[in-house]
């Protein structure tokens, strides 16, 4: 009987500890889309910046994304797109706590309602799609 009680107590304690760990991991990834949007507005010379979508969830290492933030930037004026995006990424990393924990930040750049470039920032690393 004592053995069954110890197993049940151990199971409950294990369950509680696992939930605390999972909750801490999820809460540490909590990036506010409004903070990203403010930095975009301050650092991008665009006619319009629109928040598109934000999702929260779980990330698996097979490419399934949990924490995502998407924005649409219209009619932006860039002299050197790649260098300016590197600087923007550095600004996001330095000004937003845990920015590198965001699974995906997607910036879609439109010129006259045509998609011209797409920037994806995955865990603080950038990839530019033309």
Rosetta blueprint (number, residue, H / E / L):
1 X L
2 X H
3 X H
4 X H
5 X H
6 X H
7 X H
8 X H
9 X H
10 X H
11 X H
12 X H
13 X H
14 X H
15 X H
16 X H
17 X H
18 X H
19 X H
20 X H
21 X H
22 X H
23 X H
24 X H
25 X H
26 X H
27 X H
28 X H
29 X L
30 X L
31 X L
32 X L
33 X H
34 X H
35 X H
36 X H
37 X H
38 X H
39 X H
40 X H
41 X H
42 X H
43 X H
44 X L
45 X L
46 X E
47 X E
48 X E
49 X E
50 X E
51 X E
52 X E
53 X E
54 X E
55 X E
56 X L
57 X L
58 X L
59 X L
60 X L
61 X L
62 X L
63 X L
64 X L
65 X L
66 X L
67 X L
68 X E
69 X E
70 X E
71 X E
72 X E
73 X E
74 X E
75 X E
76 X E
77 X L
78 X L
79 X L
80 X L
81 X H
82 X H
83 X H
84 X H
85 X H
86 X H
87 X H
88 X H
89 X H
90 X H
91 X H
92 X H
93 X H
94 X H
95 X H
96 X L
97 X L
98 X L
99 X H
100 X H
101 X H
102 X L
103 X L
104 X E
105 X E
106 X E
107 X E
108 X E
109 X E
110 X E
111 X E
112 X L
113 X L
114 X E
115 X E
116 X E
117 X E
118 X E
119 X E
120 X E
121 X E
122 X E
123 X L
124 X L
125 X E
126 X E
127 X E
128 X E
129 X E
130 X L
